[in-house]
Every structure is written in C-alpha cells, then in structure tokens.
Amino acid sequence: MNRDVNLFPSDDIGDALWGMQQEGSELEQEREVEFSVLFPTQELALQFGHLLLENNQKLSFTPFADNDEFPWEITAYPIMPLSYENIAAYRELLESSSAPLKGKFDGFYCL
C-alpha cells in the first residue's frame, strides 16, 4: 500500500499513524490517547492540570526524571478516533494552553 501524504504527512504524527495503519490498527475506532506536557516546576504543572480538569479531561501528574530542566509531567488522556487532524488539533491545544505556563509538549502515545 502506498502512503497517502494527505492522510499521513511526513512528520512525527503522520509517521506514527502510518505505522499503526501498516500494523492493521483501525484508526477510525475511538481510543484513549496519551499526550504528555513537561513543566519546569511543580506549581506550573499543577496549574496546567487544574486547567485540564476544569475542561473535564482525564489526566495524570508525575515527576519526570529524564529531564532536569522539565522535571514535572502532566499527561492528558482524551478519547478520539486516530486521525492526523484530531492528533494535531489536540497537540496544538495543549501547546497553546501550556505555553504561558512554560510547558513543553513531549509527545503522544496510543496502543
């Protein structure tokens, strides 16, 4: 099967979705996706977590030992069909919402 760059652009999101498509995943099926944002302080991470909770988002809050400059992680767990548009839009929402709190997007993951 040839890769349709309109559905699977050549970037981290498109590459991940293309890989899942090749493995036989049904991308249109709704599933939980993990989106992680790192923060330089516990206080800023908790402020962001509060913002997500106000918007009825499931989340986790944990220390992040792999980055001395951003040692706190908030992970959001929205449920969505896996499309480039959905992943990119939620990522943009997290990036723009976390920027005033010095958040740094750290990626997404889905089984």
Backbone hydrogen bonds in HBPLUS format (Angstrom, degrees):
<---DONOR---> <-ACCEPTOR-->    atom                        ^
c    i                          cat <-CA-CA->   ^        H-A-AA   ^      H-
h    n   atom  resd res      DA  || num        DHA   H-A  angle D-A-AA Bond
n    s   type  num  typ     dist DA aas  dist angle  dist       angle   num
A0007-LEU N   A0004-ASP O   3.03 MM   3  5.53 133.6  2.25 111.5 122.4     1
A0008-PHE N   A0004-ASP O   2.81 MM   4  5.91 156.5  1.86 153.4 161.1     2
A0011-ASP N   A0009-PRO O   2.99 MM   2  5.82 130.8  2.23 106.7  92.2     3
A0015-ASP N   A0011-ASP O   2.79 MM   4  5.84 163.0  1.81 160.7 166.0     4
A0016-ALA N   A0012-ASP O   3.12 MM   4  6.13 158.8  2.16 137.4 142.9     5
A0017-LEU N   A0013-ILE O   2.97 MM   4  6.22 170.1  1.98 159.9 162.5     6
A0018-TRP N   A0014-GLY O   2.85 MM   4  5.91 157.3  1.90 146.7 153.7     7
A0019-GLY N   A0015-ASP O   2.95 MM   4  6.11 158.3  2.00 146.0 151.8     8
A0020-MET N   A0016-ALA O   3.03 MM   4  6.31 155.5  2.09 147.3 153.8     9
A0021-GLN N   A0017-LEU O   2.85 MM   4  6.08 155.9  1.91 148.9 156.0    10
A0022-GLN N   A0018-TRP O   2.90 MM   4  6.16 156.6  1.96 151.0 156.7    11
A0023-GLU N   A0019-GLY O   3.08 MM   4  6.31 136.0  2.28 138.3 149.8    12
A0023-GLU N   A0020-MET O   3.15 MM   3  5.05 127.8  2.44  92.3 106.1    13
A0025-SER N   A0020-MET O   3.02 MM   5  5.45 159.4  2.06 157.0 150.4    14
A0024-GLY N   A0021-GLN O   3.07 MM   3  5.24 157.5  2.12 105.1 111.8    15
A0029-GLN N   A0026-GLU O   3.20 MM   3  5.76 158.3  2.25 114.7 121.0    16
A0082-LEU N   A0027-LEU O   2.71 MM  55  4.80 141.3  1.85 165.7 162.0    17
A0031-ARG N   A0080-MET O   3.07 MM  49  5.53 155.0  2.13 122.9 125.2    18
A0080-MET N   A0031-ARG O   2.97 MM  49  5.53 158.6  2.02 147.1 144.2    19
A0033-VAL N   A0078-PRO O   2.92 MM  45  5.77 160.3  1.96 169.0 175.0    20
A0034-GLU N   A0109-TYR O   2.82 MM  75  5.04 174.3  1.82 162.5 162.1    21
A0109-TYR N   A0034-GLU O   2.78 MM  75  5.04 140.9  1.93 140.4 151.2    22
A0035-PHE N   A0076-ALA O   2.97 MM  41  5.24 161.1  2.01 151.0 156.2    23
A0076-ALA N   A0035-PHE O   2.86 MM  41  5.24 157.1  1.91 153.7 154.5    24
A0036-SER N   A0107-GLY O   2.94 MM  71  5.67 166.4  1.96 164.2 168.8    25
A0106-ASP N   A0036-SER O   2.75 MM  70  5.24 169.5  1.76 149.7 146.3    26
A0037-VAL N   A0074-ILE O   2.87 MM  37  5.39 158.2  1.91 157.1 164.5    27
A0074-ILE N   A0037-VAL O   2.93 MM  37  5.39 167.9  1.95 161.3 164.9    28
A0038-LEU N   A0104-LYS O   2.85 MM  66  5.10 172.0  1.86 143.0 142.2    29
A0104-LYS N   A0038-LEU O   2.84 MM  66  5.10 148.6  1.94 143.8 152.3    30
A0039-PHE N   A0072-TRP O   2.75 MM  33  5.14 145.6  1.87 148.3 156.3    31
A0072-TRP N   A0039-PHE O   3.27 MM  33  5.14 152.0  2.35 151.6 152.2    32
A0045-ALA N   A0041-THR O   3.16 MM   4  6.40 160.4  2.20 147.0 152.6    33
A0046-LEU N   A0042-GLN O   2.91 MM   4  6.15 159.2  1.95 153.7 159.3    34
A0047-GLN N   A0043-GLU O   2.98 MM   4  6.24 149.2  2.07 145.0 153.6    35
A0048-PHE N   A0044-LEU O   3.06 MM   4  6.33 156.5  2.12 147.4 152.9    36
A0049-GLY N   A0045-ALA O   2.87 MM   4  6.14 158.1  1.92 149.0 155.9    37
A0050-HIS N   A0046-LEU O   2.89 MM   4  6.07 152.5  1.96 144.9 151.7    38
A0051-LEU N   A0047-GLN O   3.10 MM   4  6.39 153.4  2.17 142.4 149.0    39
A0052-LEU N   A0048-PHE O   2.99 MM   4  6.37 156.5  2.04 152.7 158.7    40
A0053-LEU N   A0049-GLY O   2.89 MM   4  6.16 158.8  1.94 150.5 156.6    41
A0054-GLU N   A0050-HIS O   2.90 MM   4  6.15 152.8  1.97 150.6 157.8    42
A0055-ASN N   A0052-LEU O   2.97 MM   3  5.11 138.3  2.15  99.4 112.0    43
A0057-GLN N   A0052-LEU O   3.04 MM   5  5.29 156.5  2.10 138.4 140.7    44
A0056-ASN N   A0053-LEU O   2.98 MM   3  4.95 149.8  2.07 115.0 112.3    45
A0077-TYR N   A0058-LYS O   3.00 MM  19  5.42 151.6  2.08 148.2 146.8    46
A0060-SER N   A0075-THR O   2.84 MM  15  5.19 140.1  2.00 141.1 153.1    47
A0075-THR N   A0060-SER O   2.96 MM  15  5.19 160.0  2.00 141.4 147.4    48
A0062-THR N   A0073-GLU O   2.95 MM  11  5.31 162.2  1.98 151.1 156.9    49
A0073-GLU N   A0062-THR O   2.79 MM  11  5.31 169.0  1.81 172.8 174.6    50
A0064-PHE N   A0071-PRO O   2.63 MM   7  4.59 159.8  1.67 127.1 125.8    51
A0087-ILE N   A0083-SER O   3.04 MM   4  6.26 176.6  2.04 161.8 162.2    52
A0088-ALA N   A0084-TYR O   2.88 MM   4  5.93 168.8  1.90 154.7 158.6    53
A0089-ALA N   A0085-GLU O   2.93 MM   4  5.89 156.6  1.98 143.1 150.0    54
A0090-TYR N   A0086-ASN O   3.03 MM   4  6.18 162.7  2.06 149.2 153.6    55
A0091-ARG N   A0087-ILE O   2.95 MM   4  6.08 159.9  1.99 150.7 157.0    56
A0092-GLU N   A0088-ALA O   2.93 MM   4  6.08 160.6  1.97 146.2 151.4    57
A0093-LEU N   A0089-ALA O   2.96 MM   4  6.18 154.8  2.03 144.1 151.2    58
A0094-LEU N   A0090-TYR O   2.96 MM   4  6.23 161.2  1.99 151.0 155.3    59
A0095-GLU N   A0091-ARG O   2.85 MM   4  6.10 163.1  1.88 155.1 160.2    60
A0096-SER N   A0092-GLU O   2.89 MM   4  6.01 169.7  1.90 153.8 156.5    61
A0097-SER N   A0093-LEU O   2.95 MM   4  5.96 153.5  2.02 143.7 151.6    62
A0098-SER N   A0094-LEU O   2.86 MM   4  5.84 146.9  1.97 145.7 153.8    63
A0099-ALA N   A0095-GLU O   3.02 MM   4  5.90 133.4  2.25 141.2 150.9    64
A0101-LEU N   A0098-SER O   2.92 MM   3  5.25 140.6  2.08 110.0 122.2    65
A0103-GLY N   A0098-SER O   2.89 MM   5  4.73 165.9  1.91 136.2 132.9    66
A0102-LYS N   A0099-ALA O   2.97 MM   3  4.99 159.9  2.01 116.6 116.2    67
